Amino acid sequence: MSKLRLALLAAMAATTAANAREAIPADAFARIQQIQSVSMSTDGKTLVALVEAPNSNHTETALATWNLDNLAAGSVITPSGERMKFIQAAALKAGRVLVVGQQDWTGQLGGCGEGNVSGATKTVVFKSYMTDASQKNFSEAFSDKSRAIGVSDDTRKCLELNSTASMVSSLPLDPDSVVIQRYSTSKGQADYYRYNMKTNEAKLLFTDSDRWSPALLNPRNGEVLVRSELEPDGSDYTQSYSIFNHKTGEFENQPALTRKVSERYKFSFEGYDESTGKYYVLTDLFSDLVQARLYDPATKKFDDEPLVAHPKYSIGGLVIGKQPSNFGKILGFVVDGLEEEVVYTDETMASLQAGLKKAFPGQSVSIRSYNNDLSRILFITESGRNSPAFHLLMDRKNVVDLGSERPWIKPTELGDQRLVTYTARDGMEIPAIVDLPAGWKQGDAPVPAVVQPHGGPWARDAAGWDGSGWVPFMTSRGYAVIRPQYRGSDGFGRKLWMAGDAEWGQKMQDDNDDAANWLVKQGIATPGKIAIFGYSYGGFAAAAAVVRPGGPFRCAIAGAPVTDLARIGRSWSDNRLQRILQGKTVKGMDPMRNTEKASIPVLLFVGDRDVRTPAFHARDFYDAVKGRVHAKFELIPDQRHQMPWSYKAQMMTLPMIGDFLQKDCGLGG
């Protein structure tokens, strides 16, 4: 062998060794986060979080509280109970702490909510508890001690599962009270109370109905300022808004805000300018994108020009001061692009944000809470390669690092994240997020790839860390992952959103196919080495790819999929208005009516406690295609539809996904 040949082989071996990286193990994504759900009380005295429970082998959560006047003393910790697992926590006011628990439950519900009509339903019960920083006593939060008389135990459980209590206004200037909502889907209405967290006394403020609900509460006292009203209108509904007139004591209808529900215009009341009497409204009434506008109820008109608008993206919200020093003041706004960005117009907040971004280059910085004099500020940093990390800025000069969710995953183990736009076959521009394997750069050899459409479909992805763990799990195994914001996605303008109507498995699916083709054109992927993997609606898209002839995919993975459009109609979603709106758009190519066209391998999985997309969707599709293509079906014990998922469930699904891509699909990686 020539010296030149040996030299070339040595160089190639050195390059391969330099680029080779160990795949991040499934355990790194399945184990409980080191710290999560972090919040600070508005007075800056109490910090609350969920942490990994001591001696739980990384599988359970615990509630942790810190006294910020003595941070060095450490935290008070209470692990989750044997049955009730803590999944969320929040620091409130008056020294109170809220923690939400999740418990598996199986029982006879007789069609209650999303349960089975007959037989037992496996589902999940949520409970909210109130405690304080000492964590000595836990009581049910915002509880209603009244008892239902003359009803069966099953009916009582139905009422419990379909009734929720939640905080709807923090009343920031009140040191002790908040406004809570107790909602019952069985009654179709909610009671609103002014709740004193020191005394646990609740005073009824008002009750909504099946025709109206509050759209904006006064942050000073909880009174209704704006209410949304829904009226039948033939085969449609009319949604209108009425605003309270303080002079007459009556609600006045606002014709400029009245639209047919089917038109799907957005109106979100963000706040109230006390000096002018005008309201801050987010709406897409004047543009394809959502703008912030001022609305005058006296003249019943919007201002001629937007308060805030962006040429490329919607405005996702306004940042309004909630401390005595800045109460009601507009501090900034949220730009709702692929990467959510807060733009501060307040000079002090803008300066703080700029300083924090400089200290954490390459990461997004989000200020979450602060006390009145800004001597204590809680903020979060993250990126596609850095899991969310939590920090305190003390006295505007010292940063205390509280920890990151997954510090055992190093940024160098993951690749770049890119925000791109590609052109679909009919000319529509589709935003997308691309995550690349570590070390891959333009001009390198193509890699196996995965197209991952999100759920919803009236939802969207956002740049930054992928909380499901799926994206970094795959990129660390050498796959490029593209997440297309296909037509039907919400948040990128009316045109893209409404273009998905009745296009399930059709033009919406074209966008996923075109994402795969774009990867090939960019030199990132090669034909025949691309898979599709999605969950919920994304699972539908994966199932649709199995039966669509001539697609670009080598295989499909469908998690918690809808596969039978004829059986879902308007039965999905907890939100009545969304069922009315979205139910009419669920039309297109039905995978269950096209199973004879199955042409690529498929893995289907779903949780046995999933009542949103019940297991029959995945199982029936599997039964119909298993004789035509290589197919697998897995029922995941004790997994529900939504996150968070247990360590055990993740340790089942992640290796299963990895093995299917590598072996059954033949992508390698």
N, C-alpha and C positions, 0 to 999 in steps of 0.2 A: 504494500500500500504506500502511495507517495506521501512525502512529508506534507504537501499542500492538503491532501485529503485528510490526513490525521489532524492537521491544524484546524480545518473546517469542522470536523467532528467534535473536536475539543471545545471550539467556540460555541457550537450549537448546544453541547452538553452544559456548558457554563451558563448560557442564556436560559436554558430550561430550568436549571437548578435555581437560578436567581428569581425566576418568575413563579416557581412552584410554591404553593402555599397549602397548608393543611386546611381542610374544610372545618368551619366552626361547628362543633358538635350540637346536636339537637338540644341537649341539656342546657346549653347556654341561652337558648330562647325560651325553653319551657319553665325553667326555675323561676321562682317568685323574684320580682324586682327587689334590689337592695333597698330602694326607697321610691315611693310613688305617692300620688294624690296629696301633694304638699300644699298647705295653705297657711296664711298668717292672719290673726285677728286684726281688725281695723285699728285697734289701739296699739298694735305692735308689741303686745306683751306675750302672746301665746303662739307657738308654732305647732302645727298638727301634721301628721303624715301616717301613711301605712309603710311598714318596714317588714323585712323578712323576719318571721317569728324565730326566736332562739330555739335551737335544738329541734327544728322541724325538717332538717335535711333539705332546705331550700324549697319546701312545698307549701308552706302556709304563711299567711299574713298576720301582722300584729298592729295594733293601734299604738302610736307613739306621740307623746306630747312633751314640749319643752317650754320652760319658763325663760323667755328671752332676756329678762333682767339678770338671769344667772345661767347663761347657756352652758358654761363649763360644768355645771352640775349634772349634765346629761339628761336623758329622757326617762319618762315613766312609760312602761310598756305593758300592754294587755294583749296576749295572743288571741286569735280567733277561737271560738268554741269548737267543740267536737263536731257539731252539726252546722252552726251558723258561721259562715266565713266572711270576714270583713273584706269588702271590695272597694269602698270609697270612704273618705273622711274629709271633714271641713271644720275650720275654726270659725266660730260664729262670734256673737257679742255676749256681753254680760258674763264672760268667762266660760261660756258653754261650747261644747264640742259635739258635732254631729258625725255619726258613723253609720254606714249602710252595710247590712249583712245579707248574704245570699244563702239559701237553704234548698236542697233538693226536696221535692215533694211529689208524691204519687197518690191519686185519689179519683173518685167518681165525680165528674163535673157535669155530665149530661149536656155537653155542648156549650157550657159556660165560657164566655170569652173565646179563646182559641183552642179550647179543649175538645176532646172527643164527644160525640153525641151519646155513645154507649161505651161501656167499659172504662177502664182506668186510664187517666192521662198522666204521663210523666212530665212534670214541669218544674218550675223554680219559684220559690217564694222569696220576696225581698222584705226586709224589715229595717226601719231607721231607728237608731237609738240616740239618746241624748246623755251626755255625761259632762264632766269638767276636766280640768287639767290633772286633777289627782286620780281620775278614773276609778274612784272608789265605788260609785254607784252608777248603774246603767238603767235607764227607763225608756220605754217606747216613745219615740219622738212624735210630738204633735198628735198624740193619741186621742181617739174619740172613745170614751169609756162607755158610751151607750151600747145596749145590747139589743139584738134583733129578737123579738118575741114571736113565737109560733112558727119558726122556720126550721128546716132540717139542718143537720150538721153539714151535709154536702152543700146546701144553699148558702149556709153561713161561710163556708170555706170559699165558695164562688165569690161572695161579696168581698171577702178579704183579698183574694187574688186580683180582683178587678177594681179595687179601690186603693187610691194612693194618697198620701199626704206629703206635701212638699212646700218648700219656701218659695214664694213668688216675688217678694220684695223685701230687701234688707232694711228698709227705712233707715238710711245711714245716719240721720241726725238724732234718732231715738236710741238712747243707750241700752234699752232693755228689750224692745219689742221688734217683731218682724210681722209680715203678712204671710199667712200660710193658706194653702188650698187643700181641701179634702175633696177628691174627685171620685165619683162612682160611675163606672161605665154601665152598670146595670140600671142606674137611674138616669144616666145621660146628663148629669149636672154636677156642679161643684159648689161647695160652700167656702167662703173666704172669711178668715178670722184675723183679727189683730191679736197676736200671741205673745204674751209676756214670758220670756224665757227664765226669769227669776222665780216667778210665782206659778208658772205653768197654767195661767188663766188665759182663756180664749174668748174673745168677744166677737160675735158674728157681725161682719161688716155688710155682706150681701150674698145672695145666691144667684148664680147665673141660670140659664135655661138651655133647652135644646136649640133655641133660636138666637141667643146672644151670649157673648162672653167678653170679659174685659180685654181691651187691646193695649191699654196703658193705665197704670196706677200712679197716683201722686206719690213721689218718693218721700214727701214730708209726712203724710198721714195715712196713705193707703187707699184713699178714696178713688173711685173710678173717674178718670178723666176722659177716656175714649173707650167706646165699646163697639165690637164687631157684631153685625147682625146678619143672619142667614135666613133667606125666605125662599120657599119653593117657587119656581117660575117655569111652569110647563114641565118639560123634560130636563130643565136646567135649574140652577139656583142663582139668586141674586145676593151678592155680598155687599153690604153697605156699612158705613161707619157713622156713628153719632158722637158728638163732642159736647161735654157738659158746659153749659153756660152759667157761670157763677152769678151773673146778675139776675137771671130768671129762675135759676134752680132747676132747669130742665135740660134734657139732652136734645140737641138739634141735629137733624140729619144733614149730611154733607154730600150733596149730589156729585160733586167733583170726585168723590172717593167711591162712588157706586159703580160696580161692574158685574157682569155675568161671571159666575164662577168658571165657566168653560173658557173664558178669555185669559185666565191665569195671570192677571197682573198682580204684582207684588206690592203690598203696602205694609210697612213695618214702622210702628211709632217708637222712636228711640228716646224721645224726651220732650220737654216743654220749656220754652224760653219765658220765664216769668216776667221779664221786662217788656216784652212785646206781645205776649199772649199767643205767639206762634208756636207751631209744633215741628219737631224734627222728624221727617218721614223719609224712609228709604223706599224707593219705588223705581220700577222700570217702565212707568207710564209714558215717559218722554224719550226713551232711548232703549236700544237693545240691551244695554247694560244698566244695572241698578245705580242710581244716583242718590245723593242726599239732598233733599229739598226742604224748604220752609213752607209750611202751610198755615194760612190765616183763616181760622174758623169764622171770624167776623165778616170777611168778604167772601168766604167760601172759595178761595182761590189759592193756588200755589204761586210762589214768587216766579218771576219770568226766567230767572237764571238759577241754576243749581247752586246749592251751598257748597257741595263738594262733588266732583266728578273726575273720572279717570279715562283717558283715551282708549285704553286697551282692556281694562278690567272693571268689574263691578266694585262698588263700595260695600264692604261687608259689615260695617258698623261704625258708630261714633263712640269715641272715648269721652265720657262725661264724668267730671269730678264728683266724688262721693264723700269727700272729707269736708269738715267745716271750712277749711281754708280755700277750697275750690269748688264747693257744692254747686252743681248745675252748670259749671263752666265747660265749654267744649275744649278739650285738651288735645284732641287729634282725631284721626279716623283710620279705618282698616281698609287696606287695598286687598281685594279678594282674588289675587292671581294664583298661579300654580304654587307660588310660595307666598303665604299670607304675610303681609307687612303692615306694621303699625307706623303711621306717620304722625309724629307729634307736632302740633302747631303751637303749643305752649312752650315758651322759651326754656323754662326750667326743665320740663320733662324731655324736651328735645336734646338738651345738653347732657342729661343723664343717660339717655338712650345712646347717644353718640359715643360717650365715654365707655359704656359697657360693651358696645360693638367693637371698639378698638381693643379692648382687653380680651375679647374672644373672637379673633379673626376667623372667617370661614364658617361661622355658625350664626344661626338666628338667635336673637335675644328678645325675650318677651318679659316685660315688667308685669307681674301678676297682682301684687298688692303692696301697699305702703301705708305708713301711719301719717298723722296729720302734718308733722313738721319734716317729713321725708328723712328722718334719721334712721329709719329701718325700712328697707325695700327688699321684697322677695322677687327674684327673677329666675327665669329658666333659659338654658341654652341647649341647642341641639342642632343636628344636621343629618344628612343621609348616612353619615359614617359615625356620628356621635349620638349615643342614646341620650334622652333628656337628662340634664343635670340641674340641680337646684342650688341656688346661692342666696346669701343674704348680703346686702350692701349696708354696712353699719356706719352711721355718721358720715355718709357720702364719701368715705375714703377707704374703708377696710372691707374686703370681700371675704366672707366665710363660706367655704364650699361645704354644702350639706351632704353631697354625694350624688351619684348618677344612678339611673335605673339599672344599667347593666355594665358596671365598670370592668368586668372580666372580658368584654368584647372590645378589642383595641381598634381604633380608627384605621390603622394600617392594614387590618385584615379585610377591609372592605374597599370597594372602588369608588369612582366618581359618580355623582348624580347630576344629570343634565335635564334642563327644562327645554322642551322642543315643541315645534308645531309641524305637523305633516299634512299634506293635501290628500284628501280622500278622492276616490275615483270620480265623484261627481263635482269635485272642486271645493267642497266644504273644508275649511281649515279645522284640524283636530288638535287640541293641545295634548301633550303627553309628558310623562316623567320617565326617564331612562336611567336605570342603575346598571353599572358596569362591574365586571369582576375586578378585583384588586390588581393593579398594575397594567390593566389593558389600556392601550392608547390607540388613537386613530392611526391606521396603517398596519397594525398588528393583524395576524391571521384571524378570520372570523371565529366566533365562539358559538356554542349552542345557546338558544335563546328561548324565553318564555314570554308570551303575551298574557298579561294579567288584567282583565277588565274588572272594574270595581262592582260592588253590590248596589242595590237601590231599585231601579237605575237612577232615580231622582236623587242622586248623591254625587260625590266627587272625591278624588284623591287630592292630597296636598303634599308638597315637598317636605323633606325632613325625614326623621326617623320613622320607620314602618313598625307600628306597635304590634301588629300581628306576628312579626318575626319572619314572615314568609319571604319578603324580598331579600333581606341580608342572608337568610338561610340559603337561598338559591344562588345569590351572587358569590358567596364564599365557596360554592361548589363549581364555580366557573361559568355560570349562566349569566347572560345579559337579560334584564327584565325590563319590558316596556309596559307602562300603565296608561292606556289610551283613555282620554276623556271623551268617549264616543258620543255621538248625537243622542240626546236623552239625558245626558249629564246635566246636573243643576249647578249654577254658579258661574257659567261662562257666557251668559247672555241668553235672551229669549229665543233667538234663531236656532242656536245649537240645541237648547233644551227641548223646544217643541218639535224639532225635526225628528225626534225619536218616537213621536206618537204613532202607534199602530205599526211600528217597524221592528218589533221583536223578531230576531232571527233573520232579518232582511237588511235594510240599510244600516241599522245599528251593528249588525254582524259584519257588514262590509267594512266598517271602520276598524274592526279588530283584525280582519284579514289584511287591510291596507297598512296597519301598524306592522305586521309581520313583513310585508313587502318593503316597507320603508327601512326596516333593519337591514335587509339584504342590500338595498341600494346604497346604504351608508357604509357598507363593508363591515358591519358589526356581526351579522349572522349570515348563514349560508342556507340556501334552499334545502328542504328536507331535514333540517336540524332545528325546527322550531315547534314548541308545544304551546297549548293554551291552557291556562289554569285560572279558575275563578270561583268565587264563593257567593252564595245567595243569587242575586241576578247574574253575577259573574259565573256562577255555576250553571245557570240557564245558558249563557253564551257558550260555555264549554260543551254542554250537551248538544246545543245547536250545531256546533262545529263537527260533531261526530256524524251528523246526518246531512250536512251540506256537501254536495259533491264538488270536487275540484278545489277544495280549500288548501291553504298553505301549511296546515299543521300535521305533524307526525303523530300526535296523540293528544288526548284531552284529560284534564283532571277537573271534576265537577264537585265542589264542596257545597253541601246544603242547597242543592239546586232546585229550582222550579223546572219541571219538565212537561207538565200538563197544563197548558194555558186554559183549556176548557174547564178546569176544575178550580181555578183560583178567582177569576172575575174580580168582584169587589170585596172579597172576603179577607183580604190581607190588610195590614197596618192597623195600629191602635187608634190612629187619628181619623175621625169620621170624614172630615173635609178632604183629606188626602185620598181616602177610599173613593169618594165621589169623583174627585178630579182624575186620579190615576187609573181607577178601574176601567174607565172608558178607553184608555190608551193601550191596555194590555191586549194587543192583537198582533198577529203576524204569522210567522212560520212556527207551528206547534211541533216540537221534537217528538212527542208521543204519537203523532199522526204520521211520522216519517221514519220510523225506526227501521223499515226495510231498506233504507238508503245508508245505514251505518257503514262506515268505511275505515275508521281509524280506532286504535285501542283507546279504552277509557277506564279511568278509575273514578268511582263515585263514593262519596262518604258523607255522613250526616250524623248529628248527635241524636241519641234516643230521647232527649228532653227538648228537642227542637219542635216548638209548636208554631213557629212562623212558616217554615217550609218543612212540613212533616215528612217522615221517612218514606212514605209511599211514592213520592216523586222520584227519588233516587232508586228505590228498589224496583218499581215498575219499569223504569227505563232500563235498568240492568237486566231484568228478566227478558225484556223485549229484544235486546241487542246481543246478549251473551252468546247466542248461537251463530252470530254473523261476524263479530270481531272479538278480539281478546278483551275481556271486561272483568273488572273487579268491583266488589261492593263491600263497604265496611260501615257498620253501625257503631258509632263511638259511644261507649257507656258514659252516662251522666254529663253529656255535653249539651248545652243549650245553643241557641242560634247566635246570640251576641257574645262579644267578649265581656269580661275576662274569662278565659278558659283555664281549666285546672292543669296542674303539672302533668297529671296522668294522661289527660286528653291530648295535650301537646306532644307528649312522648310517644303517643300512638300515631298522631297524624303527620308530624314532621318527618320521621324516618320513612313512613309510608310514601309520602310525596317524593322524597329524595330517591328512594329505591325505584319507584315507578318511572321517574324521569330517566334515571340512569340505565336501568335494566329492561323493564317492560317496553319503554318507549324507545330505548336505544340511543338516547342523546349523548351518553357518556357523561362528561362532567367530573 
